[in-house]
Amino acid sequence: MSNENITLQEESEDLKRSLSNRHLQLIAIGGAIGTGLFMGSGKTISLAGPSILFIYMIIGLMVFFVMRALGELLLSNLQYKSFIDFSTDLIGPWAGYFVGWTYWLCWITIGIADLSAIIYYLQFFNHGVPFSPMEGVMISIASIVFIMGLNLMTVKLFGELEFWFALIKIIAIVVLILAGLWMIFTGFTSEAGQVASFTNLWNHGGMFPTGADGFLAGFQIAIFAFVGVELVGTTAAETKDPEKNLPKAVNSIPIRIIIFYVLALLIVMSVTPWNKIDPNISPFVNLFSQAGIAAAAIIMNLVVLSSVMSSMNSGVFSTSRMLFGLSREEQAPKPFGRLNRRAVPANALYFSAVCLLLGAALQYFVPDTVKAFTLATTLSTILFILVWIIILWSYLVYYKTRPELHAKSTFKLPGGPLTCYVVITFFIGVIYVLSLQEDTMQALMVSPLWLLILAIGYVCFYKKK
């Protein structure tokens, strides 16, 4: 075989850089606007009141620093395809194995949470009547098959679909903000007699109406809204001109958080006082329902459904790339490292789909969709925090052992190691906060089981390699 043929074969067996800056920017925004914002913010508001605005700003700042660390590491060596590569290189093979498989499970649990959300929002079109457990399972299976079909297409098509999914979310939130501002400035009065006004933010117990306990409890669900922002890191291997496009995507995160989280929820709580918002109903849907605009509420439900499908689409994409990377590092079965003729890791996709189908059984055994959603989101939040800590740990090793790379970096983490220690301490504090509520404590108690499974798998199958 000629050298030219060998080169072509190697290129065909690697991921292609098919995602443009337009795709990357919208994938990053789509990752930042997740199911947690649309479905989870109602419960967070009921726990923390208007102090939720400060919660989102604090978490947003910490996640931004994680993304800056991730960006500097990926750009320090363009051979790094994802955080599996740099954690393996900087900490050791066990770290790559841990972060890859844990990140895979993160998105599987999010996929299961998204299935709960899909069933929950479809009830709106079923006159609010809950589906039977078997109907829930059938809806889950149909959703998984649909998402699998999208992901088996080319990477460029995935980017295009995510672009439009994210654009729908952005337009919806902008429309909600504009509609809310109109209601506030015209003194709109709902059917329940509530007058839309900015004073609703502090007239019902102040900015911290539920005290320190409520403020801390708000972090439990709020942090889930941010999982997925690091998806930019898993698309790095398939992004054109990463030196230019990756920093753009990362640096725009604070602006997104202010617009899509803080401003949107500020408007929601100004139109409807925080203590009048039903924690079991999306406040985004509720705002239009309060206004008596039935058609707008229907449209908003469709938007929320598209947001959930977008989250699942991103999650299935991410799980397949993690398994692909693990396979190339000989830390997952070899078939996961093979690409089909569209340069998609199809075997990895099939495996993730089977695991999601097993997760669909949760809809049968836990028919309460809100409870199933809370359990799945809490577990994924804990696992995401562990992944973020590994990214920061990798940065600390990089800063110490590769000073020449840090010195010439054009995209440095502000504050360097000190920032890493502050953010790691914050995340450890969030894990403690998760232990304070009964429903989140259940997921916290289950999480060590995953670490045990990982340890057994690594020692028995991959450590010798």
FIVEX-26977 format. One line per 4 residues: number of its first residue (from 1); their letters; for each residue x, y, z of C-alpha. Coordinates in nm, 4 decimals, always signed. Example, Ala and Ser with C-alpha at 12.3 -4.5 7.8 and 13.67 -1.06 7.14 Angstrom:
<recs>
1 = as = +1.2300,-0.4500,+0.7800; +1.3670,-0.1060,+0.7140 .
</recs>
This chain:
<recs>
1 = msne = +0.0000,+0.0000,+0.0000; +0.1419,+0.3437,-0.0986; +0.2124,+0.6165,+0.1579; -0.0637,+0.8262,-0.0009 .
5 = nitl = -0.3186,+0.5471,+0.0496; -0.2072,+0.4990,+0.4113; -0.2542,+0.8703,+0.4773; -0.6016,+0.8668,+0.3205 .
9 = qees = -0.6978,+0.5626,+0.5274; -0.5802,+0.7268,+0.8516; -0.7737,+1.0453,+0.7680; -1.0871,+0.8458,+0.6923 .
13 = edlk = -1.0618,+0.6808,+1.0331; -1.0492,+1.0108,+1.2209; -1.3137,+1.2721,+1.3030; -1.3519,+1.5478,+1.0427 .
17 = rsls = -1.3408,+1.9223,+1.1135; -1.6838,+1.9901,+0.9619; -1.8321,+2.2348,+1.2153; -1.8024,+2.6060,+1.1286 .
21 = nrhl = -1.7930,+2.9050,+1.3648; -2.1693,+2.9494,+1.3107; -2.2299,+2.5911,+1.4254; -1.9922,+2.6176,+1.7222 .
25 = qlia = -2.1443,+2.9430,+1.8496; -2.4988,+2.8055,+1.8414; -2.3955,+2.4664,+1.9873; -2.2364,+2.6599,+2.2744 .
29 = igga = -2.5545,+2.8642,+2.3222; -2.7688,+2.5508,+2.2928; -2.5560,+2.3896,+2.5615; -2.6024,+2.6915,+2.7870 .
33 = igtg = -2.9818,+2.6945,+2.7429; -3.0794,+2.3509,+2.8641; -3.3816,+2.1644,+2.9927; -3.2910,+2.2805,+3.3445 .
37 = lfmg = -3.3717,+2.6415,+3.2557; -3.7086,+2.5658,+3.0971; -3.8292,+2.2885,+3.3292; -3.6232,+2.3269,+3.6473 .
41 = sgkt = -3.6408,+2.7030,+3.7013; -3.9983,+2.6866,+3.8374; -3.8890,+2.4685,+4.1282; -3.5757,+2.6784,+4.1827 .
45 = isla = -3.7858,+2.9961,+4.2052; -4.0152,+2.8287,+4.4615; -3.7097,+2.7382,+4.6727; -3.5054,+3.0593,+4.6493 .
49 = gpsi = -3.7396,+3.3345,+4.5317; -3.5776,+3.6329,+4.3556; -3.2364,+3.5326,+4.4966; -3.2294,+3.2828,+4.2092 .
53 = lfiy = -3.0864,+3.5718,+4.0026; -2.7744,+3.5810,+4.2228; -2.7530,+3.1993,+4.2171; -2.7394,+3.1920,+3.8367 .
57 = miig = -2.4766,+3.4678,+3.8271; -2.2536,+3.2886,+4.0804; -2.2802,+2.9476,+3.9095; -2.2367,+3.1128,+3.5695 .
61 = lmvf = -1.9118,+3.2773,+3.6779; -1.7727,+2.9478,+3.8131; -1.8683,+2.7556,+3.4982; -1.7136,+3.0318,+3.2850 .
65 = fvmr = -1.3802,+2.9775,+3.4645; -1.4061,+2.6020,+3.3969; -1.4588,+2.6821,+3.0292; -1.1587,+2.9176,+3.0222 .
69 = alge = -0.9417,+2.6432,+3.1731; -1.0823,+2.3960,+2.9185; -1.0166,+2.6391,+2.6325; -0.6544,+2.7055,+2.7322 .
73 = llls = -0.5842,+2.3319,+2.7638; -0.7398,+2.2401,+2.4275; -0.5539,+2.5186,+2.2461; -0.2215,+2.4356,+2.4144 .
77 = nlqy = -0.2047,+2.1205,+2.1995; -0.4305,+2.0824,+1.8961; -0.3750,+1.7057,+1.9115; -0.6136,+1.7101,+2.2091 .
81 = ksfi = -0.9543,+1.6106,+2.0714; -1.1448,+1.6407,+2.4007; -1.0870,+1.6447,+2.7767; -1.0190,+1.2686,+2.7682 .
85 = dfst = -0.6950,+1.3443,+2.5837; -0.5558,+1.6155,+2.8091; -0.6628,+1.4476,+3.1348; -0.4902,+1.1256,+3.0182 .
89 = dlig = -0.1780,+1.3171,+2.9160; -0.1549,+1.5444,+3.2216; -0.2913,+1.3336,+3.5112; -0.2700,+0.9763,+3.3830 .
93 = pwag = -0.4650,+0.7064,+3.1955; -0.7005,+0.6493,+3.4895; -0.8119,+1.0151,+3.4733; -0.8962,+0.9888,+3.1017 .
97 = yfvg = -1.0824,+0.6653,+3.1680; -1.2718,+0.8207,+3.4605; -1.3648,+1.1463,+3.2882; -1.4611,+0.9789,+2.9596 .
101 = wtyw = -1.6908,+0.7143,+3.1043; -1.8321,+0.9540,+3.3664; -1.9096,+1.2155,+3.1014; -2.0768,+0.9422,+2.8967 .
105 = lcwi = -2.2983,+0.8511,+3.1953; -2.3681,+1.2227,+3.2548; -2.5323,+1.2523,+2.9163; -2.7100,+0.9187,+2.9470 .
109 = tigi = -2.8716,+1.0375,+3.2724; -2.9543,+1.3731,+3.1096; -3.1103,+1.1793,+2.8215; -3.3254,+0.9918,+3.0734 .
113 = adls = -3.4193,+1.3239,+3.2382; -3.5052,+1.4639,+2.8949; -3.7350,+1.1672,+2.8298; -3.9200,+1.2568,+3.1515 .
117 = aiiy = -3.9419,+1.6186,+3.0351; -4.0743,+1.5195,+2.6898; -4.3520,+1.3105,+2.8480; -4.4282,+1.5915,+3.0939 .
121 = ylqf = -4.4649,+1.8585,+2.8254; -4.6625,+1.6368,+2.5897; -4.9254,+1.6152,+2.8672; -5.0109,+1.9767,+2.7791 .
125 = fnhg = -5.1419,+1.8502,+2.4448; -5.3219,+1.5654,+2.6224; -5.5443,+1.8181,+2.8091; -5.3100,+1.7906,+3.1082 .
129 = vpfs = -5.3953,+1.4239,+3.1631; -5.0875,+1.2175,+3.2633; -4.9893,+0.9357,+3.0298; -5.0019,+0.5757,+3.1464 .
133 = pmeg = -4.6634,+0.4113,+3.2230; -4.6800,+0.2117,+2.8970; -4.7599,+0.5261,+2.6945; -4.4612,+0.6936,+2.8599 .
137 = vmis = -4.2358,+0.4058,+2.7523; -4.3626,+0.4230,+2.3914; -4.3040,+0.8005,+2.3762; -3.9501,+0.7449,+2.5109 .
141 = iasi = -3.8714,+0.4795,+2.2486; -4.0006,+0.6997,+1.9646; -3.7885,+0.9932,+2.0888; -3.4724,+0.7810,+2.1071 .
145 = vfim = -3.5222,+0.6380,+1.7567; -3.5756,+0.9922,+1.6176; -3.2600,+1.1309,+1.7827; -3.0566,+0.8288,+1.6700 .
149 = glnl = -3.1636,+0.8919,+1.3109; -3.0420,+1.2523,+1.3338; -2.7047,+1.1535,+1.4809; -2.6335,+0.8837,+1.2226 .
153 = mtvk = -2.6213,+1.1553,+0.9549; -2.3056,+1.3578,+0.8863; -2.1429,+1.5736,+1.1535; -2.2184,+1.8832,+0.9451 .
157 = lfge = -2.5891,+1.7937,+0.9451; -2.5755,+1.7510,+1.3244; -2.4256,+2.1004,+1.3498; -2.6952,+2.2394,+1.1200 .
161 = lefw = -2.9763,+2.0801,+1.3231; -2.8307,+2.2074,+1.6505; -2.7946,+2.5517,+1.4932; -3.1702,+2.5649,+1.4245 .
165 = fali = -3.2661,+2.4027,+1.7558; -3.0615,+2.6657,+1.9412; -3.1977,+2.9478,+1.7254; -3.5553,+2.8472,+1.8180 .
169 = kiia = -3.4611,+2.8650,+2.1891; -3.2963,+3.2044,+2.1487; -3.5915,+3.3533,+1.9596; -3.8353,+3.2138,+2.2183 .
173 = ivvl = -3.6490,+3.3684,+2.5118; -3.6081,+3.7026,+2.3326; -3.9841,+3.7053,+2.2547; -4.0590,+3.6186,+2.6189 .
177 = ilag = -3.8382,+3.9067,+2.7388; -4.0009,+4.1534,+2.4982; -4.3537,+4.0327,+2.5864; -4.2719,+4.0532,+2.9574 .
181 = lwmi = -4.1339,+4.4069,+2.9246; -4.4501,+4.5126,+2.7388; -4.6654,+4.3636,+3.0192; -4.4565,+4.5405,+3.2870 .
185 = ftgf = -4.4575,+4.8844,+3.1226; -4.8319,+4.8701,+3.0422; -4.9189,+4.7573,+3.3971; -5.0744,+4.4336,+3.2704 .
189 = tsea = -5.3127,+4.2680,+3.5192; -5.3569,+3.8901,+3.5042; -5.6877,+3.7064,+3.5519; -5.5780,+3.6393,+3.9117 .
193 = gqva = -5.5411,+4.0149,+3.9699; -5.1585,+4.0216,+3.9675; -5.0153,+4.3474,+3.8289; -4.6916,+4.3103,+3.6297 .
197 = sftn = -4.4232,+4.5314,+3.7861; -4.0537,+4.5239,+3.8727; -4.1588,+4.5830,+4.2338; -4.2774,+4.2198,+4.2458 .
201 = lwnh = -3.9097,+4.1287,+4.2813; -3.8847,+4.2734,+4.6346; -4.2447,+4.3296,+4.7509; -4.3033,+3.9676,+4.8536 .
205 = ggmf = -4.0456,+3.9089,+5.1267; -3.7483,+4.0886,+4.9713; -3.4763,+3.9461,+4.7460; -3.4057,+3.6598,+4.9936 .
209 = ptga = -3.7577,+3.5673,+5.1066; -3.6744,+3.2078,+5.2016; -3.3563,+3.2960,+5.3912; -3.0162,+3.1256,+5.3717 .
213 = dgfl = -3.1690,+2.7764,+5.3590; -3.3787,+2.8611,+5.0545; -3.0865,+3.0363,+4.8863; -2.8619,+2.7304,+4.9287 .
217 = agfq = -3.1400,+2.4925,+4.8200; -3.1710,+2.6910,+4.4964; -2.8234,+2.5784,+4.3882; -2.9400,+2.2162,+4.3651 .
221 = iaif = -3.1505,+2.2575,+4.0523; -2.9964,+2.5792,+3.9197; -2.6579,+2.4160,+3.8583; -2.8216,+2.1532,+3.6376 .
225 = afvg = -2.9260,+2.4317,+3.4001; -2.5575,+2.4855,+3.3185; -2.4554,+2.1294,+3.2401; -2.3696,+2.1028,+2.8734 .
229 = velv = -2.1733,+2.4271,+2.8326; -1.8563,+2.2159,+2.8089; -2.0054,+2.0528,+2.4973; -1.7868,+2.3019,+2.3072 .
233 = gtta = -1.4909,+2.0968,+2.4329; -1.6243,+1.7728,+2.2854; -1.6777,+1.9388,+1.9443; -1.3177,+2.0707,+1.9324 .
237 = aetk = -1.1990,+1.7805,+1.7154; -1.4679,+1.8586,+1.4570; -1.4372,+2.2379,+1.4547; -1.2713,+2.4411,+1.1801 .
241 = dpek = -1.0038,+2.6926,+1.2888; -1.0292,+2.6125,+1.6655; -0.7703,+2.8806,+1.7623; -1.0127,+3.1486,+1.6448 .
245 = nlpk = -1.3554,+2.9933,+1.7025; -1.3113,+2.8256,+2.0433; -1.2195,+3.1479,+2.2326; -1.5164,+3.3268,+2.0707 .
249 = avns = -1.7573,+3.0596,+2.1894; -1.6135,+3.0503,+2.5438; -1.5936,+3.4280,+2.5937; -1.9572,+3.4768,+2.4975 .
253 = ipir = -2.0770,+3.2581,+2.7885; -2.1161,+3.5476,+3.0429; -2.3320,+3.7465,+2.7985; -2.5516,+3.4417,+2.7361 .
257 = iiif = -2.5966,+3.3825,+3.1096; -2.7007,+3.7435,+3.1702; -2.9501,+3.7465,+2.8809; -3.0892,+3.3948,+2.8835 .
261 = yvla = -3.0917,+3.3252,+3.2579; -3.0814,+3.6419,+3.4652; -3.2820,+3.8790,+3.2433; -3.5384,+3.6134,+3.1405 .
265 = lliv = -3.6110,+3.5068,+3.4994; -3.6094,+3.8696,+3.6206; -3.8887,+3.9368,+3.3690; -4.0779,+3.6184,+3.4681 .
269 = msvt = -4.0767,+3.7119,+3.8396; -4.1731,+4.0714,+3.7609; -4.4813,+3.9600,+3.5662; -4.5801,+3.6961,+3.8236 .
273 = pwnk = -4.4654,+3.7239,+4.1906; -4.2290,+3.4404,+4.2786; -4.4695,+3.2947,+4.5379; -4.7460,+3.2658,+4.2762 .
277 = idpn = -4.5356,+3.0591,+4.0327; -4.6273,+2.6889,+4.0256; -4.3034,+2.4855,+4.0715; -4.4491,+2.2047,+3.8585 .
281 = ispf = -4.5117,+2.4278,+3.5557; -4.2461,+2.5908,+3.3375; -4.2486,+2.9634,+3.4255; -4.1865,+3.0357,+3.0569 .
285 = vnlf = -4.5126,+2.8637,+2.9591; -4.6841,+3.0122,+3.2655; -4.6016,+3.3720,+3.1643; -4.8038,+3.3427,+2.8443 .
289 = sqag = -5.0809,+3.1476,+3.0160; -5.1085,+3.4246,+3.2792; -5.1546,+3.6714,+2.9967; -5.4427,+3.4628,+2.8675 .
293 = iaaa = -5.2662,+3.4077,+2.5351; -5.3544,+3.0420,+2.4744; -5.1899,+3.0188,+2.1324; -4.8644,+3.1622,+2.2703 .
297 = aiim = -4.8674,+2.9058,+2.5526; -4.9035,+2.6281,+2.2936; -4.6152,+2.7703,+2.0908; -4.4016,+2.8011,+2.4051 .
301 = nlvv = -4.4700,+2.4371,+2.4913; -4.3527,+2.3403,+2.1435; -4.0409,+2.5523,+2.1931; -3.9706,+2.3817,+2.5255 .
305 = lssv = -4.0171,+2.0431,+2.3577; -3.7694,+2.1439,+2.0850; -3.5289,+2.2517,+2.3596; -3.5521,+1.9088,+2.5227 .
309 = mssm = -3.4986,+1.7373,+2.1863; -3.1970,+1.9635,+2.1314; -3.0570,+1.8578,+2.4691; -3.1026,+1.4904,+2.3807 .
313 = nsgv = -2.9485,+1.5481,+2.0374; -2.6410,+1.7111,+2.1945; -2.6202,+1.4403,+2.4592; -2.6270,+1.1482,+2.2166 .
317 = fsts = -2.3655,+1.3256,+2.0012; -2.1462,+1.3795,+2.3072; -2.1732,+1.0213,+2.4388; -2.0699,+0.8768,+2.1032 .
321 = rmlf = -1.7614,+1.1039,+2.0856; -1.6614,+1.0112,+2.4399; -1.6813,+0.6381,+2.3613; -1.4905,+0.6984,+2.0363 .
325 = glsr = -1.2112,+0.8761,+2.2272; -1.2013,+0.6089,+2.4986; -1.1764,+0.3363,+2.2350; -0.8838,+0.5123,+2.0648 .
329 = eeqa = -0.7121,+0.5220,+2.4059; -0.7856,+0.1468,+2.4437; -1.0117,+0.2189,+2.7400; -1.3338,+0.1048,+2.5745 .
333 = pkpf = -1.4195,-0.1800,+2.3355; -1.2501,-0.1458,+1.9933; -1.5738,-0.1353,+1.7879; -1.6582,+0.2021,+1.9501 .
337 = grln = -1.3540,+0.3530,+1.7746; -1.4781,+0.2741,+1.4227; -1.6396,+0.5337,+1.1978; -1.8994,+0.4707,+0.9304 .
341 = rrav = -1.8673,+0.6145,+0.5788; -2.0160,+0.9432,+0.7051; -1.7312,+0.9750,+0.9615; -1.9754,+0.9071,+1.2468 .
345 = pana = -1.8925,+0.6605,+1.5322; -2.2071,+0.4550,+1.4674; -2.1258,+0.1633,+1.7013; -2.0817,+0.4054,+1.9924 .
349 = lyfs = -2.4163,+0.5645,+1.9003; -2.5940,+0.2289,+1.9016; -2.4556,+0.1430,+2.2457; -2.5689,+0.4777,+2.3913 .
353 = avcl = -2.9142,+0.4292,+2.2367; -2.9506,+0.0864,+2.4002; -2.8575,+0.2379,+2.7380; -3.1148,+0.5147,+2.6877 .
357 = llga = -3.3769,+0.2511,+2.6065; -3.2974,+0.0817,+2.9380; -3.3376,+0.4237,+3.0986; -3.6799,+0.4515,+2.9366 .
361 = alqy = -3.7870,+0.1784,+3.1786; -3.7622,+0.4473,+3.4489; -4.0797,+0.5965,+3.3009; -4.2538,+0.2677,+3.3821 .
365 = fvpd = -4.1224,+0.2206,+3.7365; -4.1279,+0.5916,+3.8316; -4.4376,+0.7265,+3.6509; -4.4138,+1.0561,+3.8438 .
369 = tvka = -4.2231,+1.2482,+3.5733; -4.1184,+1.5345,+3.8044; -3.9687,+1.2889,+4.0561; -3.7934,+1.0918,+3.7792 .
373 = ftla = -3.6605,+1.4201,+3.6375; -3.5256,+1.5307,+3.9798; -3.3493,+1.1964,+4.0440; -3.1870,+1.1878,+3.6989 .
377 = ttls = -3.0837,+1.5543,+3.7008; -2.9289,+1.5354,+4.0477; -2.7202,+1.2309,+3.9565; -2.6015,+1.3941,+3.6338 .
381 = tilf = -2.5205,+1.7187,+3.8217; -2.2991,+1.5306,+4.0697; -2.1180,+1.3536,+3.7859; -2.0763,+1.6767,+3.5871 .
385 = ilvw = -1.9212,+1.8449,+3.8914; -1.6686,+1.5589,+3.9119; -1.5844,+1.6055,+3.5414; -1.5415,+1.9821,+3.5895 .
389 = iiil = -1.3095,+1.9184,+3.8863; -1.0957,+1.6833,+3.6729; -1.0693,+1.9578,+3.4055; -0.9472,+2.2038,+3.6717 .
393 = wsyl = -0.7084,+1.9426,+3.8163; -0.5671,+1.8903,+3.4648; -0.5125,+2.2647,+3.4408; -0.3195,+2.2707,+3.7697 .
397 = vyyk = -0.0888,+1.9936,+3.6422; -0.0493,+2.1719,+3.3054; +0.0369,+2.5020,+3.4781; +0.3033,+2.3309,+3.6888 .
401 = trpe = +0.4578,+2.0908,+3.4342; +0.4159,+2.2816,+3.1042; +0.5072,+2.6413,+3.1983; +0.6390,+2.7124,+2.8478 .
405 = lhak = +0.2991,+2.6294,+2.6937; +0.1180,+2.8465,+2.9485; +0.3610,+3.1346,+2.8850; +0.2897,+3.1441,+2.5111 .
409 = stfk = -0.0864,+3.0845,+2.5454; -0.3046,+3.3598,+2.3973; -0.6121,+3.2358,+2.5862; -0.5070,+3.2160,+2.9510 .
413 = lpgg = -0.7383,+3.1331,+3.2421; -0.7776,+3.4561,+3.4467; -0.6185,+3.4071,+3.7890; -0.4514,+3.0778,+3.6931 .
417 = pltc = -0.4204,+2.8192,+3.9748; -0.5844,+3.0447,+4.2369; -0.9028,+3.0545,+4.0283; -0.8927,+2.6733,+4.0009 .
421 = yvvi = -0.8758,+2.6286,+4.3792; -1.1628,+2.8751,+4.4350; -1.3866,+2.6999,+4.1779; -1.3028,+2.3498,+4.3094 .
425 = tffi = -1.3909,+2.4640,+4.6636; -1.7210,+2.6041,+4.5336; -1.8112,+2.2748,+4.3624; -1.7329,+2.0742,+4.6764 .
429 = gviy = -1.9665,+2.3114,+4.8631; -2.2424,+2.2475,+4.6060; -2.2086,+1.8702,+4.6595; -2.2594,+1.9334,+5.0329 .
433 = vlsl = -2.5695,+2.1447,+4.9569; -2.7108,+1.8529,+4.7543; -2.7101,+1.6458,+5.0740; -2.9490,+1.8864,+5.2499 .
437 = qedt = -3.2687,+1.7841,+5.0652; -3.4190,+1.4348,+5.0721; -3.4817,+1.3981,+4.6977; -3.1294,+1.5101,+4.5971 .
441 = mqal = -2.9698,+1.3111,+4.8805; -3.1048,+0.9884,+4.7250; -2.9102,+1.0521,+4.4031; -2.6025,+1.1552,+4.6037 .
445 = mvsp = -2.6077,+0.8219,+4.7863; -2.6283,+0.6290,+4.4569; -2.3335,+0.8088,+4.2892; -2.0528,+0.6181,+4.4750 .
449 = lwll = -2.1858,+0.2988,+4.3115; -2.0778,+0.4371,+3.9721; -1.7277,+0.5106,+4.1050; -1.7045,+0.1500,+4.2298 .
453 = ilai = -1.8153,+0.0124,+3.8908; -1.5569,+0.2328,+3.7174; -1.2776,+0.1204,+3.9505; -1.3573,-0.2489,+3.8955 .
457 = gyvc = -1.3721,-0.1991,+3.5181; -1.0415,-0.0131,+3.5079; -0.8508,-0.2628,+3.7245; -0.9950,-0.5727,+3.5542 .
461 = fykk = -0.9929,-0.4670,+3.1896; -0.7799,-0.1620,+3.1111; -0.5054,-0.1027,+3.3690; -0.2741,-0.3668,+3.2149 .
465 = k = -0.3058,-0.2057,+2.8718 .
</recs>
